[in-house]
């Protein structure tokens, strides 16, 4: 696990002072939720268990969208990446919780330079805490939810890491490193950099409050995924904001089709 000095650095030089600037509640979640530094094997096993749930999600999605659209999106929906951190809400993947898992062993194996692993761990911790502040009772598909929540969690993490001002280790700038790191991630994570740099509003609180309607927003979510998948690197902020607003829009008008879709998503 990280050294005590590194953990103190995260708390005193990043999370606590960033909380004063951003005020999202990350610091209180860091004090409240157990954070476990687990082995590479352990986090990989949990990632595989989550993948099994994603497969079940895809089966349900296949039942409610047309064939052409499903196959067009399937690869994007199952592309979860290779987890180095996980936020585990109570009841979604396990009975206990919530918990945060970070594999410092895996981070060190992937990043041999100490400053690389330090900044990657900082980004990962705040990213998972971003999930924690967005946690809410939700309905719908995990594989679709991640296409909204993962970029928002990265956006929050970048806000926090940036708000405490420039920092260098051996001449290597923290924000330069983490932005380059986010660029290498899969599309749903990499979008977080676009949200962070955008002058439009992507309100994570609106997403948190609208997640319970997820099962009624399948078309809006699929439009969002398709646009990101086809335009990452050349995203139009106004278009992206419009798609996001449709996802979080409340109230919505219910009809028989929406109710039937929701019923299928709830089927065991």
C-alpha positions as CSV (number, residue, x, y, z in Angstrom):
1,X,0.0,0.0,0.0
2,X,1.1,3.6,-0.3
3,X,3.5,4.9,2.4
4,X,2.1,6.9,5.3
5,X,3.9,10.0,3.8
6,X,2.0,9.6,0.6
7,X,-1.3,9.2,2.3
8,X,-0.6,12.3,4.4
9,X,0.2,14.2,1.1
10,X,-3.1,13.2,-0.4
11,X,-5.1,14.3,2.6
12,X,-3.2,17.5,3.6
13,X,-2.1,18.8,0.2
14,X,-4.8,17.7,-2.2
15,X,-8.2,16.5,-0.7
16,X,-8.5,18.9,2.3
17,X,-7.4,22.1,0.6
18,X,-9.3,21.2,-2.6
19,X,-12.5,20.8,-0.5
20,X,-12.2,24.4,0.5
21,X,-12.1,25.5,-3.2
22,X,-14.7,23.0,-4.7
23,X,-16.9,22.2,-1.7
24,X,-18.4,19.0,-3.3
25,X,-18.1,16.9,-0.1
26,X,-15.2,14.7,-1.2
27,X,-13.2,15.2,2.0
28,X,-16.1,14.2,4.3
29,X,-16.6,11.0,2.1
30,X,-12.9,10.3,2.4
31,X,-13.3,10.3,6.2
32,X,-16.6,8.3,6.2
33,X,-16.1,5.5,3.6
34,X,-13.6,2.7,4.2
35,X,-10.7,2.8,1.6
36,X,-9.0,-0.5,1.1
37,X,-5.7,-0.9,-0.7
38,X,-6.0,-4.3,-2.3
39,X,-3.8,-6.6,-4.4
40,X,-3.8,-6.7,-8.2
41,X,-5.4,-10.1,-8.1
42,X,-8.2,-9.0,-5.8
43,X,-9.2,-6.0,-7.9
44,X,-9.0,-8.0,-11.1
45,X,-11.3,-10.7,-9.6
46,X,-13.9,-8.1,-8.5
47,X,-13.7,-6.5,-12.0
48,X,-14.5,-9.9,-13.6
49,X,-17.5,-10.2,-11.2
50,X,-18.7,-6.8,-12.4
51,X,-18.3,-7.9,-16.0
52,X,-20.7,-10.8,-15.4
53,X,-23.3,-8.2,-14.3
54,X,-22.6,-6.2,-17.5
55,X,-23.3,-9.3,-19.6
56,X,-26.7,-9.6,-17.9
57,X,-27.3,-5.9,-18.5
58,X,-26.6,-6.4,-22.2
59,X,-29.1,-9.2,-22.4
60,X,-31.8,-6.9,-21.0
61,X,-30.8,-4.1,-23.3
62,X,-31.0,-6.4,-26.3
63,X,-34.6,-7.0,-25.5
64,X,-35.7,-3.3,-25.7
65,X,-33.6,-1.7,-28.5
66,X,-33.6,-2.5,-32.2
67,X,-31.0,-5.0,-33.5
68,X,-28.9,-2.6,-35.5
69,X,-28.5,-0.1,-32.7
70,X,-27.6,-2.8,-30.2
71,X,-24.8,-4.3,-32.2
72,X,-23.5,-0.9,-33.1
73,X,-23.1,-0.1,-29.4
74,X,-22.3,-3.4,-27.9
75,X,-18.5,-3.0,-28.0
76,X,-18.7,0.4,-26.4
77,X,-20.9,-0.8,-23.7
78,X,-18.7,-3.6,-22.5
79,X,-15.4,-1.7,-22.8
80,X,-14.9,-1.1,-19.0
81,X,-11.1,-1.0,-19.2
82,X,-8.7,-2.5,-16.6
83,X,-9.7,-1.3,-13.1
84,X,-7.1,0.1,-10.7
85,X,-9.8,1.5,-8.4
86,X,-13.5,0.7,-7.7
87,X,-16.3,2.3,-5.8
88,X,-18.6,-0.4,-4.5
89,X,-22.0,0.9,-3.3
90,X,-23.9,-1.2,-0.9
91,X,-26.2,-3.7,-2.6
92,X,-25.0,-3.2,-6.2
93,X,-22.1,-5.6,-6.2
94,X,-22.0,-6.8,-2.6
95,X,-24.1,-6.8,0.5
96,X,-21.8,-4.7,2.6
97,X,-20.6,-1.2,1.7
98,X,-20.1,1.4,0.5
99,X,-16.3,0.8,0.1
100,X,-13.5,2.1,-2.1
101,X,-10.9,-0.3,-3.4
102,X,-7.6,0.9,-4.9
103,X,-4.8,-1.4,-6.1
104,X,-1.6,0.4,-5.4
105,X,0.2,-2.8,-6.3
106,X,-1.3,-2.7,-9.8
107,X,-0.6,1.0,-10.1
108,X,3.1,0.4,-9.2
109,X,3.3,-2.5,-11.6
110,X,2.0,-0.3,-14.4
111,X,3.9,2.9,-13.5
112,X,7.5,2.2,-12.5
113,X,8.4,5.9,-11.8
114,X,7.4,6.9,-8.3
115,X,5.9,10.2,-9.2
116,X,3.8,8.5,-11.9
117,X,2.3,6.1,-9.4
118,X,1.8,9.0,-6.9
119,X,-0.2,11.1,-9.3
120,X,-2.1,8.1,-10.6
121,X,-3.1,7.0,-7.1
122,X,-4.2,10.6,-6.3
123,X,-6.4,10.7,-9.4
124,X,-7.8,7.3,-8.7
125,X,-8.7,8.0,-5.1
126,X,-10.5,11.3,-5.9
127,X,-12.2,9.7,-8.9
128,X,-13.7,6.9,-6.7
129,X,-14.7,9.5,-4.1
130,X,-16.4,11.3,-7.0
131,X,-18.6,8.2,-7.4
132,X,-19.3,8.3,-3.7
133,X,-20.7,11.8,-3.7
134,X,-22.9,10.9,-6.7
135,X,-24.2,7.7,-5.1
136,X,-27.9,7.5,-5.0
137,X,-30.7,4.8,-5.4
138,X,-30.7,4.1,-9.1
139,X,-32.6,2.0,-11.6
140,X,-31.4,0.9,-15.0
141,X,-28.3,-0.7,-16.5
142,X,-24.9,-0.5,-15.0
143,X,-23.2,-0.6,-18.4
144,X,-25.1,2.5,-19.5
145,X,-24.8,4.4,-16.2
146,X,-21.0,4.2,-16.5
147,X,-21.1,6.3,-19.7
148,X,-22.4,9.2,-17.7
149,X,-20.9,8.7,-14.3
150,X,-17.3,7.8,-15.3
151,X,-16.6,11.0,-17.2
152,X,-18.3,13.0,-14.4
153,X,-16.1,11.3,-11.8
154,X,-13.0,12.2,-13.8
155,X,-14.3,15.7,-14.2
156,X,-14.6,16.0,-10.4
157,X,-11.2,14.5,-9.8
158,X,-9.6,17.0,-12.3
159,X,-11.3,19.9,-10.6
160,X,-10.0,18.8,-7.2
161,X,-6.4,18.2,-8.4
162,X,-6.4,21.5,-10.3
163,X,-7.9,23.6,-7.6
164,X,-5.0,23.3,-5.2
165,X,-2.6,25.0,-7.7
166,X,0.5,23.7,-9.5
167,X,2.6,21.0,-8.0
168,X,5.7,19.3,-9.3
169,X,7.7,16.2,-8.2
170,X,11.1,16.1,-9.7
171,X,10.1,18.7,-12.2
172,X,7.0,16.8,-13.4
173,X,3.8,18.7,-13.2
174,X,0.8,17.0,-11.5
175,X,-1.9,18.3,-13.8
176,X,0.1,17.7,-17.0
177,X,0.5,14.1,-15.9
178,X,-3.1,13.4,-14.9
179,X,-4.5,15.1,-18.1
180,X,-2.2,13.0,-20.2
181,X,-3.2,9.9,-18.2
182,X,-7.0,10.6,-18.7
183,X,-6.4,11.0,-22.5
184,X,-5.2,7.4,-22.6
185,X,-8.2,5.9,-20.9
186,X,-11.2,4.4,-22.7
187,X,-13.7,6.9,-24.3
188,X,-16.2,7.1,-21.4
189,X,-13.4,8.0,-19.0
190,X,-11.5,10.2,-21.4
191,X,-14.6,12.3,-21.9
192,X,-14.0,13.6,-18.4
193,X,-11.2,15.8,-19.7
194,X,-13.6,17.4,-22.2
195,X,-16.1,18.1,-19.4
196,X,-13.3,19.5,-17.2
197,X,-12.2,21.9,-19.9
198,X,-15.6,22.9,-21.2
199,X,-17.2,26.2,-20.5
200,X,-20.6,24.5,-20.4
201,X,-22.3,23.1,-17.3
202,X,-22.4,19.4,-16.6
203,X,-24.0,19.3,-13.2
204,X,-23.1,16.1,-11.4
205,X,-25.8,16.9,-8.8
206,X,-28.5,16.9,-11.6
207,X,-27.2,13.5,-12.7
208,X,-27.3,12.2,-9.1
209,X,-30.9,13.3,-8.7
210,X,-32.0,11.9,-12.1
211,X,-30.4,8.4,-11.9
212,X,-33.6,6.9,-10.6
213,X,-35.1,7.7,-14.0
214,X,-32.4,5.9,-15.9
215,X,-34.6,3.0,-16.9
216,X,-36.9,5.5,-18.7
217,X,-34.1,7.3,-20.5
218,X,-32.6,4.5,-22.6
219,X,-32.9,6.4,-25.9
220,X,-31.3,9.5,-24.5
221,X,-28.5,7.4,-23.0
222,X,-27.9,5.6,-26.2
223,X,-27.8,8.9,-28.1
224,X,-25.1,10.1,-25.6
225,X,-23.0,7.0,-26.0
226,X,-23.2,7.1,-29.8
227,X,-22.2,10.7,-29.9
228,X,-19.2,10.2,-27.5
229,X,-18.1,7.1,-29.4
230,X,-18.2,8.8,-32.7
231,X,-16.8,12.3,-31.8
232,X,-14.3,11.9,-28.9
233,X,-11.5,14.4,-29.6
234,X,-13.8,16.6,-31.7
235,X,-16.7,17.1,-29.3
236,X,-19.1,20.0,-29.7
237,X,-19.7,21.4,-26.2
238,X,-23.2,22.7,-27.1
239,X,-24.3,19.4,-28.5
240,X,-22.8,17.5,-25.6
241,X,-24.6,19.8,-23.1
242,X,-27.9,19.3,-24.9
243,X,-27.5,15.5,-24.8
244,X,-26.6,15.7,-21.1
245,X,-29.6,17.9,-20.3
246,X,-31.9,15.3,-21.9
247,X,-30.5,12.6,-19.7
248,X,-31.0,14.5,-16.5
249,X,-34.3,16.2,-17.5
250,X,-37.1,16.1,-15.0
251,X,-40.0,15.6,-15.0
252,X,-40.7,13.3,-17.9
253,X,-43.9,12.1,-19.4
254,X,-44.5,8.4,-18.9
255,X,-46.1,6.3,-21.6
256,X,-46.8,2.6,-22.1
257,X,-43.6,2.0,-24.1
258,X,-41.4,3.5,-21.3
259,X,-43.2,1.5,-18.6
260,X,-42.7,-1.7,-20.6
261,X,-39.0,-1.0,-21.1
262,X,-38.5,-0.3,-17.4
263,X,-40.3,-3.6,-16.6
264,X,-37.9,-5.5,-18.8
265,X,-34.9,-3.9,-17.1
266,X,-36.2,-5.0,-13.7
267,X,-36.6,-8.6,-14.8
268,X,-34.3,-11.1,-13.1
